Amino acid sequence: MIGAIGTPVWEATAQPGPTTAPLKSGATTDVVIVGAGFLGLSAAAALASAGVDVIVLDAGDIGAGASGRNAGFVVPHFSRADPAELAQRLSQRAAEQTLGLLESGADRVFALATEAGLGRQAEQVGWLQPAHEPASADLLQKRVAMWQARGRPVRWLDRAEVAERTGTSGYFGALEDASGGMINPLAFARALARRAIAAGVQLHTRTTAMDIATDGNAHTLRLSTGATVRATRVLLASNAGTTGAARKLGQSVLPLSVYQIATEPLPAETVARIAPRRQPVSDTRTNIFTYRLDADNRLISGGMALIPYAAERRMARRIAERLAQQLDLGSVPQIDAVWRGTAAMTRDGLPLLTTAGAGIFGAVGCNGRGVAFTTVLGEALGNWMAAGADPNEAPLPLLPSRALPLRGLARWAPSLVLLRGILAERGATARAE
Ligand SMILES: Cc1cc2nc3c(=O)[nH]c(=O)nc-3n(C[C@H](O)[C@H](O)[C@H](O)COP(=O)(O)OP(=O)(O)OC[C@H]3O[C@@H](n4cnc5c(N)ncnc54)[C@H](O)[C@@H]3O)c2cc1C
């Protein structure tokens, strides 16, 4: 028996958000932001705090996209690129800017959560990345050295330490980042919305931006409600969305369906064994294994489906069975909720800032590790736009907006990578037996 199908557990555990309504009459403002997720709401608060008039629109409710549907791991690391790779791929200035945002992300999220009084819905207890094979342990140890050289609170845990922290003995060591942790993401999105409104932002939900027409220096957005908004600048914070005005930005990324489950609350002795310090865990497998606790000691875990359509029940069972097996739970836990979200993957795994003409910007900071990054990227973009949006001062390299070539086919790429990961894992298990 599965409790809720399709609704994130966070709907049951987050404090209610502010009251919002669709925008039904015409309006004029300095900046329109499309998307009320972490990115759009953080940018809006920064702009309004600098005295800029801002309207935020969302097709759904606050946090309707990835921000209210994610797993809430607060991780100040990209999934692939480390400092050495960033130095290789970006100019020195861009690499430093990107690393600066990345490194400040988790502390900023927890500072905002504290300010908002989120209490046990936000826990800065550190984040663990255990190595599932010796080669990953080598790579992670190199990364630990890189982060330590930058003064980050990152250390290497040996096999015994990681076994003590996870209650499992199969890992070859782990990277620990003390600045990471976990959050109730919907509670956080709602807190950002309250903060933005308090700073003077007009926030309208259930209002889709259908298209943008540019006339001289002004942009007019036609809305699903029949109203229009005129603005001198537009920020598309619509992530993987492809509806209406979000289409062009959405086509520059690959959508990745991710399934999440929340189990029933675990007994205290199991919590003490698998997470004695309550630290969230994401390992190094391609078919990544993750788990964390929520404030009520439910286990939150996730996975990707090879065929990511209507797979909630199937994925819920598979994820729960994997939890039971990896964490030696004795039996498969009851499932309180299963839901799906869409993550936006950029071609190079790095965040993306684009421009689609004078005064229209789009940003994606996701790649499955966006809780911390999009929060600080939003603030940086808001401050940059408030200061005049000089392209030379942009917080990330500013690129022309461009759809991914062969996107229709490319959207199957994550399934192929996942299939390779699953086969590699089966091969390793068979060799070990
Ligand atoms: C299932 C899942 C699990 C994840 N787990 C983690 C995790 O544990 N840790 C982590 O760091 N990251 C995680 N991520 C990534 C993280 O959730 C995202 O990077 C982050 O939430 C992106 O925030 P955003 O504001 O850019 O976009 P979103 O939160 O997706 O916001 C975009 C908004 O734009 C709106 N929109 C789109 N088009 C229009 C339009 N035309 N008009 C009006 N509104 C529009 C949408 O309704 C949506 O609310 C996960 C993602 C998913 C999907």
The ligand as an ORCA input file, in Angstrom:
! r2SCAN-3c Opt
* xyz 0 1
  C      12.931     14.899     -8.198
  C      14.078     15.867     -8.055
  C      14.968     15.709     -7.012
  C      16.002     16.647     -6.828
  N      16.768     16.539     -5.717
  C      17.680     17.500     -5.471
  C      18.403     17.480     -4.250
  O      18.179     16.633     -3.391
  N      19.333     18.441     -4.053
  C      19.573     19.421     -4.981
  O      20.444     20.259     -4.757
  N      18.861     19.494     -6.121
  C      17.911     18.583     -6.377
  N      17.165     18.672     -7.505
  C      17.338     19.860     -8.364
  C      16.638     21.101     -7.768
  O      15.349     20.746     -7.341
  C      16.546     22.195     -8.837
  O      17.843     22.494     -9.291
  C      15.948     23.509     -8.357
  O      14.777     23.304     -7.617
  C      15.664     24.400     -9.571
  O      15.036     25.576     -9.126
  P      14.503     26.612    -10.185
  O      13.926     27.729     -9.427
  O      15.568     26.916    -11.179
  O      13.385     25.835    -11.026
  P      11.934     25.265    -10.635
  O      11.780     25.053     -9.189
  O      11.692     24.109    -11.532
  O      10.976     26.464    -11.006
  C      10.584     26.756    -12.320
  C       9.159     27.287    -12.242
  O       8.829     27.876    -13.498
  C       7.445     27.697    -13.686
  N       7.172     27.886    -15.114
  C       7.672     27.190    -16.169
  N       7.196     27.700    -17.324
  C       6.399     28.738    -17.001
  C       5.639     29.681    -17.756
  N       5.617     29.670    -19.107
  N       4.923     30.621    -17.085
  C       4.931     30.678    -15.729
  N       5.653     29.810    -14.981
  C       6.369     28.872    -15.600
  C       7.177     26.284    -13.189
  O       5.802     26.095    -12.820
  C       8.124     26.196    -11.982
  O       7.475     26.443    -10.740
  C      16.174     17.724     -7.741
  C      15.293     17.855     -8.840
  C      14.254     16.938     -8.991
  C      13.301     17.119    -10.122
*
